[in-house]
Amino acid sequence: MPKPPILLTEALTPPPALVRAGLDALPAIIRDRGERASRRFIEFFTASIRNRNTRAAYARAVKQFLDWCEDRRLELYEIDPLTVAAYVEQLGSRTAKPTVKQHLAAIRQLFAYLTSGGILETNPAASVRGPKYVVKRGKTPVLAAAEARQLLDSIESDTLIGLRDRALIEIMVYSFARVGAAVAMKSGDLFQHRERLWLRLHEKGGKRHEVPCHPELEGYLAAWIKAAGIARDKKGPLFRSVG
């Protein structure tokens, strides 16, 4: 007797795409809509969102919203603008405005993807507006030159960890690189160009930013690379854990 066919939702339990996004299973409200809805939901995270951090953040936001809907015994097709607006208002009573805007963006994009795939007739979040949030003054503190020098001089230079941390902080001081871009550098992202050492930083959205090294930074990087013995490992991480 032939075996019954294996459904996608059974073959991918939990779906690897959802695991990477921070979900361990399909939400019941999606799974109950059948195979097409489940497949489209997975495609939203794998085909529509390329940035890993955005994918994880949107997965958390979507899961929280769908769990909220399930607690109220709503079916996917029963979610309307009033439902989304009620959730946004409740969320805004306990979280910051940027968080609310991010959650609404995730919900809106998910429903837009389900609508374009024929799972829903309309996007219930399309007309819902989030809270206004305008940043008039930056909140990121900037170290003064004296403070940066005091910080660098306070790091031990006779240990491997100290050499690594000093070089890492120096990169951020002289290039204004994000910490995520700095720690993601490979050894091969240091390269020689016209008698100068340059940094290749991989920023958000797949953008690549190349900047020349300050002479002092060159010395700090050379000391770390020599002490760590990673000069020939061009494909390995520039900054790595120490045993």
Order of alpha helices (4+ residues) and beta strands (2+ residues): alpha-alpha-alpha-alpha-alpha-alpha-alpha-alpha-alpha-alpha-beta-beta-beta-alpha
